[in-house]
Amino acid sequence: MAFALCLGAGCSPVVKLEAPREPITINLNIKLDADVRLRVGEKAKQDVETKPIF
């Protein structure tokens, strides 16, 4: 019986956590592009409200 327990414990899955060897990089170009588009959109709304086309 003890042999069966030892055999079963030896087959248990193992999870290892390791830090990455290279630093994690985050690309912020998408955020800047979205920020610029938001500012242009807000400026366009202000211009249409203050200077009607028709």
C-alpha positions as CSV (number, residue, x, y, z in Angstrom):
1,M,0.0,0.0,0.0
2,A,2.8,2.4,0.9
3,F,4.4,1.7,-2.5
4,A,1.2,2.7,-4.3
5,L,1.1,6.0,-2.4
6,C,4.8,6.8,-3.2
7,L,4.2,5.9,-6.9
8,G,1.1,8.2,-7.0
9,A,2.9,11.1,-5.4
10,G,5.7,10.9,-7.9
11,C,3.4,11.5,-10.8
12,S,1.8,14.7,-9.4
13,P,2.1,17.7,-11.7
14,V,4.7,20.4,-10.9
15,V,4.2,24.1,-11.6
16,K,7.3,26.3,-11.7
17,L,7.3,30.1,-11.8
18,E,10.3,31.8,-13.3
19,A,11.0,35.4,-14.0
20,P,11.7,36.2,-17.6
21,R,15.3,36.6,-18.6
22,E,14.6,39.6,-20.8
23,P,12.8,42.7,-19.5
24,I,9.1,43.1,-20.4
25,T,8.5,45.9,-23.0
26,I,5.2,47.6,-23.5
27,N,4.5,49.4,-26.7
28,L,2.8,52.7,-26.0
29,N,2.4,53.9,-29.6
30,I,-1.2,52.7,-29.7
31,K,-2.1,54.8,-26.6
32,L,-0.5,57.9,-28.1
33,D,-2.3,57.4,-31.4
34,A,-5.6,57.0,-29.7
35,D,-4.9,60.1,-27.5
36,V,-4.1,62.2,-30.6
37,R,-7.3,61.0,-32.4
38,L,-9.4,61.8,-29.3
39,R,-7.9,65.4,-29.1
40,V,-8.6,66.0,-32.8
41,G,-12.1,64.7,-32.5
42,E,-12.8,66.9,-29.5
43,K,-11.4,69.9,-31.3
44,A,-13.5,69.2,-34.3
45,K,-16.7,69.0,-32.1
46,Q,-15.8,72.4,-30.5
47,D,-15.2,74.0,-33.9
48,V,-18.6,72.7,-35.3
49,E,-20.4,74.0,-32.2
50,T,-18.8,77.5,-32.3
51,K,-18.7,77.9,-36.1
52,P,-21.7,76.2,-37.7
53,I,-21.3,75.2,-41.3
54,F,-24.7,76.2,-42.5
